[in-house]
Amino acid sequence: MSRILSVASHKGGVGKSSTTIFLAQHLANKGRRVLVIDNDAQGNTTTRLILGDDGEPVPLASTTAADLYTPNLEQLEVTHCPRGIDLIPTPKNCARLYAIQSSELDDCLVFRNNCWALLDDYDVVIIDCPPNFGVTLVAALAMSTHVISPVKLSGFAIDGIEGILGTIASVKAQYNEGLKFAGTFINMLEPGAKRQNRNALEFRKVLGGLVLNNHLARRPPIDTAIDEGVPITSLTYAHVAAKEVAALMDEIEERLK
């Protein structure tokens, strides 16, 4: 059975899109059949995954994430990205998907029903979610097997995790009783920052086993890899960052079992 992972948080700027991109690249490189659904109206994941080695984007297929909210969708075509990743894209700042966010919550089931036909073709489906509560977030959770939530440490980090846990509980009760929280991980940790390291210890103390063992530090090669849409392993100078990314992505995959 396909594993369907939503990358979700109630806070923006915590690294949902970068997590989606790195995980998709990592799993595809290991031979997994990977589909990414860019369910965030900003479309950031799409703009990076479609870039080829020459920096030019591949053409988008006719089906976009907004189309998945169309009842009885007759045709569904995925975009074949470089590096073996398939994608249901979202054009940058998609007005249609922004509008869908505020529609009736039960419309989320349309999204799920339209996606069922795809699942047999993939080992892992990764859904990049919007940062705000609405139909598009609920739709992703209603069809997912697991949720992972990156966090950027601040005084409100625990509040953000509590928020997404509350949403998960609500979706489990209404639409998807099998949904599992795969955990949270610390992203963009400043190396050597004493205050952030104290916050990390407190975060782990409060949430215990919900926090993954691995984290990502703030490192320039990570930003470069995301900006250029390339696997971090392709940057010859990024040994430390590539090792950290691989360890985290392996741990996320392990939590999907």
C-alpha positions as a printed NumPy array, in Angstrom:
array([[  0.   ,   0.   ,   0.   ],
       [  1.226,   3.492,  -0.801],
       [  2.354,   5.652,   2.068],
       [  0.783,   9.091,   1.809],
       [  2.643,  11.73 ,   3.795],
       [  1.366,  15.24 ,   4.435],
       [  4.051,  17.777,   5.307],
       [  2.007,  20.129,   7.457],
       [  2.231,  22.909,  10.005],
       [  0.05 ,  25.776,  11.136],
       [  3.049,  28.092,  10.74 ],
       [  4.652,  29.378,   7.568],
       [  8.384,  29.583,   6.996],
       [  9.227,  26.361,   8.844],
       [ 10.439,  24.422,   5.799],
       [  7.451,  22.412,   4.551],
       [  8.341,  22.866,   0.891],
       [ 12.05 ,  22.208,   1.364],
       [ 11.212,  19.056,   3.341],
       [  8.907,  17.894,   0.55 ],
       [ 11.564,  18.52 ,  -2.084],
       [ 14.434,  16.881,  -0.199],
       [ 12.351,  13.837,   0.74 ],
       [ 11.081,  13.363,  -2.816],
       [ 14.613,  13.598,  -4.225],
       [ 16.011,  11.29 ,  -1.541],
       [ 13.389,   8.586,  -2.043],
       [ 13.504,   8.764,  -5.847],
       [ 17.285,   8.356,  -5.699],
       [ 16.705,   5.152,  -3.698],
       [ 14.453,   3.791,  -6.424],
       [ 11.11 ,   4.59 ,  -4.797],
       [  8.209,   5.567,  -7.052],
       [  7.373,   9.065,  -5.795],
       [  4.475,  11.403,  -6.473],
       [  4.39 ,  14.924,  -5.047],
       [  1.134,  16.884,  -4.812],
       [  1.783,  20.596,  -4.41 ],
       [ -1.327,  21.483,  -2.425],
       [ -0.076,  24.928,  -1.369],
       [ -1.354,  27.839,  -3.459],
       [  2.064,  29.511,  -3.312],
       [  3.396,  26.829,  -5.651],
       [  6.954,  26.92 ,  -4.283],
       [  7.482,  23.172,  -4.473],
       [  6.394,  23.114,  -8.109],
       [  8.785,  25.874,  -9.156],
       [ 11.755,  23.877,  -7.821],
       [ 10.853,  20.313,  -8.789],
       [ 10.293,  21.169, -12.454],
       [ 13.804,  22.598, -12.929],
       [ 16.166,  20.54 , -15.057],
       [ 19.956,  20.417, -14.814],
       [ 20.117,  23.368, -17.208],
       [ 17.896,  25.441, -14.888],
       [ 15.006,  25.398, -17.351],
       [ 11.538,  24.155, -16.251],
       [  9.866,  21.162, -17.861],
       [  6.35 ,  21.751, -19.243],
       [  3.478,  21.288, -16.8  ],
       [  0.813,  18.697, -17.51 ],
       [ -2.774,  19.847, -17.846],
       [ -3.859,  18.653, -14.368],
       [ -3.095,  20.917, -11.402],
       [ -3.799,  20.483,  -7.71 ],
       [ -6.796,  22.822,  -7.977],
       [ -8.338,  20.402, -10.496],
       [ -8.368,  17.679,  -7.837],
       [-11.234,  19.537,  -6.141],
       [-13.436,  19.104,  -9.248],
       [-16.14 ,  16.465,  -8.666],
       [-15.831,  13.429, -10.927],
       [-12.621,  14.624, -12.562],
       [-12.476,  12.746, -15.866],
       [ -8.82 ,  13.152, -16.805],
       [ -5.814,  13.199, -14.475],
       [ -2.348,  13.737, -15.911],
       [  0.818,  14.001, -13.842],
       [  3.854,  16.129, -14.675],
       [  7.041,  14.101, -15.101],
       [  9.806,  16.04 , -13.393],
       [ 13.561,  15.574, -13.709],
       [ 15.219,  12.98 , -11.452],
       [ 12.357,  10.5  , -11.523],
       [  9.743,  12.438,  -9.536],
       [  6.129,  12.816, -10.657],
       [  4.14 ,  15.89 ,  -9.684],
       [  0.643,  17.296,  -9.575],
       [  1.677,  20.93 ,  -9.723],
       [  0.353,  24.259,  -8.591],
       [  1.206,  27.353, -10.628],
       [  2.83 ,  30.09 ,  -8.586],
       [  0.291,  32.012,  -6.439],
       [ -2.662,  30.035,  -7.794],
       [ -5.856,  32.081,  -7.377],
       [ -8.055,  28.989,  -7.84 ],
       [ -6.394,  27.107,  -4.997],
       [ -6.509,  30.164,  -2.721],
       [-10.258,  30.359,  -3.349],
       [-10.745,  26.646,  -2.655],
       [ -9.168,  27.017,   0.79 ],
       [-12.268,  28.795,   2.066],
       [-14.9  ,  26.482,   0.544],
       [-16.944,  23.904,   2.467],
       [-14.835,  21.406,   4.435],
       [-16.629,  18.384,   3.022],
       [-15.187,  19.324,  -0.387],
       [-12.009,  17.708,   0.921],
       [-13.482,  14.313,   0.066],
       [-13.562,  15.26 ,  -3.61 ],
       [ -9.776,  15.685,  -3.497],
       [ -9.356,  12.278,  -1.874],
       [-11.664,  10.499,  -4.311],
       [ -9.903,  11.964,  -7.345],
       [ -6.501,  10.846,  -6.048],
       [ -7.388,   7.205,  -5.357],
       [ -6.732,   6.117,  -8.936],
       [ -3.105,   7.243,  -8.702],
       [ -2.058,   5.418,  -5.571],
       [ -1.241,   2.015,  -7.069],
       [  1.422,   3.624,  -9.271],
       [  3.525,   4.963,  -6.375],
       [  5.331,   3.778,  -3.267],
       [  5.144,   7.191,  -1.578],
       [  2.897,  10.202,  -2.152],
       [  4.078,  13.438,  -0.509],
       [  1.638,  16.329,  -0.113],
       [  2.999,  19.819,   0.522],
       [  0.33 ,  21.565,   2.611],
       [ -0.578,  25.237,   3.135],
       [  0.224,  26.852,   6.492],
       [ -3.34 ,  27.88 ,   7.265],
       [ -6.357,  25.822,   8.282],
       [ -8.88 ,  25.291,   5.515],
       [-10.184,  22.838,   2.945],
       [ -6.829,  22.219,   1.26 ],
       [ -5.109,  21.245,   4.52 ],
       [ -8.011,  19.057,   5.65 ],
       [ -8.17 ,  17.439,   2.207],
       [ -4.508,  16.411,   2.413],
       [ -4.912,  14.977,   5.908],
       [ -8.14 ,  13.181,   4.977],
       [ -6.294,  11.03 ,   2.419],
       [ -2.928,  10.669,   4.186],
       [ -1.548,   7.75 ,   6.13 ],
       [  0.976,   9.938,   7.989],
       [  1.816,  13.553,   8.86 ],
       [  5.242,  15.072,   9.478],
       [  5.609,  18.602,  10.853],
       [  8.838,  20.619,  10.631],
       [  9.313,  23.288,  13.267],
       [ 11.52 ,  26.353,  13.519],
       [ 12.364,  26.937,  17.149],
       [ 10.898,  30.016,  18.759],
       [  8.847,  30.802,  21.801],
       [  5.768,  29.61 ,  19.924],
       [  7.136,  26.361,  18.458],
       [  5.234,  24.14 ,  20.871],
       [  2.042,  26.117,  20.225],
       [  2.418,  25.368,  16.502],
       [  2.755,  21.634,  17.092],
       [ -0.219,  21.654,  19.45 ],
       [ -2.221,  23.335,  16.703],
       [ -1.442,  20.74 ,  14.041],
       [ -2.038,  17.917,  16.54 ],
       [ -5.482,  19.365,  17.219],
       [ -6.237,  19.484,  13.504],
       [ -5.04 ,  15.895,  13.082],
       [ -7.326,  14.762,  15.911],
       [-10.283,  16.502,  14.289],
       [ -9.577,  14.992,  10.857],
       [ -9.178,  11.528,  12.395],
       [-12.563,  11.837,  14.064],
       [-14.383,  13.069,  10.946],
       [-12.636,  11.69 ,   7.876],
       [ -9.613,   9.435,   8.437],
       [ -9.363,   7.337,  11.584],
       [ -6.114,   5.703,  10.42 ],
       [ -4.127,   8.938,  10.18 ],
       [ -0.848,   8.808,  12.125],
       [  1.408,  11.603,  13.34 ],
       [  4.888,  10.526,  12.223],
       [  6.489,  13.25 ,  14.322],
       [  8.074,  16.648,  14.235],
       [ 11.651,  17.697,  13.629],
       [ 13.696,  20.798,  14.315],
       [ 14.588,  22.733,  11.179],
       [ 16.984,  25.632,  10.569],
       [ 18.773,  25.237,  13.905],
       [ 21.537,  27.821,  14.161],
       [ 24.872,  26.035,  14.816],
       [ 26.353,  27.222,  18.093],
       [ 23.347,  29.326,  19.099],
       [ 23.077,  28.708,  22.836],
       [ 19.522,  29.966,  23.202],
       [ 18.249,  27.813,  20.332],
       [ 19.998,  24.771,  21.742],
       [ 18.328,  25.375,  25.109],
       [ 15.001,  25.689,  23.301],
       [ 15.713,  22.436,  21.479],
       [ 16.307,  20.608,  24.748],
       [ 13.068,  21.99 ,  26.183],
       [ 11.182,  21.099,  22.987],
       [ 12.414,  17.505,  23.167],
       [ 11.643,  17.323,  26.891],
       [  8.03 ,  18.407,  26.393],
       [  7.251,  16.327,  23.29 ],
       [  9.442,  13.296,  23.933],
       [  9.267,  10.627,  21.25 ],
       [  7.217,  12.823,  18.939],
       [ 10.452,  14.643,  18.067],
       [ 12.692,  12.946,  15.508],
       [ 16.28 ,  12.254,  16.551],
       [ 17.724,  14.082,  13.561],
       [ 17.405,  17.779,  12.777],
       [ 18.558,  20.194,  10.088],
       [ 20.933,  23.026,  10.856],
       [ 20.824,  26.292,   8.963],
       [ 23.491,  25.773,   6.313],
       [ 24.041,  27.749,   3.077],
       [ 24.241,  24.625,   0.847],
       [ 20.675,  23.733,   1.856],
       [ 19.437,  27.085,   0.581],
       [ 21.469,  26.698,  -2.618],
       [ 20.091,  23.219,  -3.323],
       [ 16.509,  24.395,  -2.85 ],
       [ 17.003,  27.571,  -4.912],
       [ 18.46 ,  25.58 ,  -7.814],
       [ 16.067,  22.645,  -7.455],
       [ 18.913,  20.113,  -7.301],
       [ 19.624,  17.298,  -4.835],
       [ 21.993,  18.465,  -2.149],
       [ 24.232,  15.507,  -2.965],
       [ 24.99 ,  17.166,  -6.316],
       [ 26.808,  20.014,  -4.517],
       [ 30.379,  18.786,  -4.164],
       [ 31.12 ,  21.079,  -1.218],
       [ 28.009,  20.189,   0.81 ],
       [ 29.233,  17.057,   2.614],
       [ 28.064,  18.016,   6.112],
       [ 24.679,  19.347,   4.992],
       [ 24.113,  16.365,   2.662],
       [ 24.854,  13.934,   5.494],
       [ 22.374,  15.7  ,   7.801],
       [ 19.671,  15.775,   5.12 ],
       [ 20.133,  12.072,   4.296],
       [ 19.964,  11.052,   7.977],
       [ 16.742,  13.008,   8.508],
       [ 15.099,  11.748,   5.317],
       [ 15.976,   8.154,   6.22 ],
       [ 14.415,   8.651,   9.655],
       [ 11.242,  10.094,   8.124],
       [ 11.011,   7.12 ,   5.762],
       [ 11.469,   4.751,   8.708],
       [  8.549,   6.404,  10.496],
       [  6.305,   5.668,   7.54 ],
       [  6.557,   1.919,   8.12 ]])
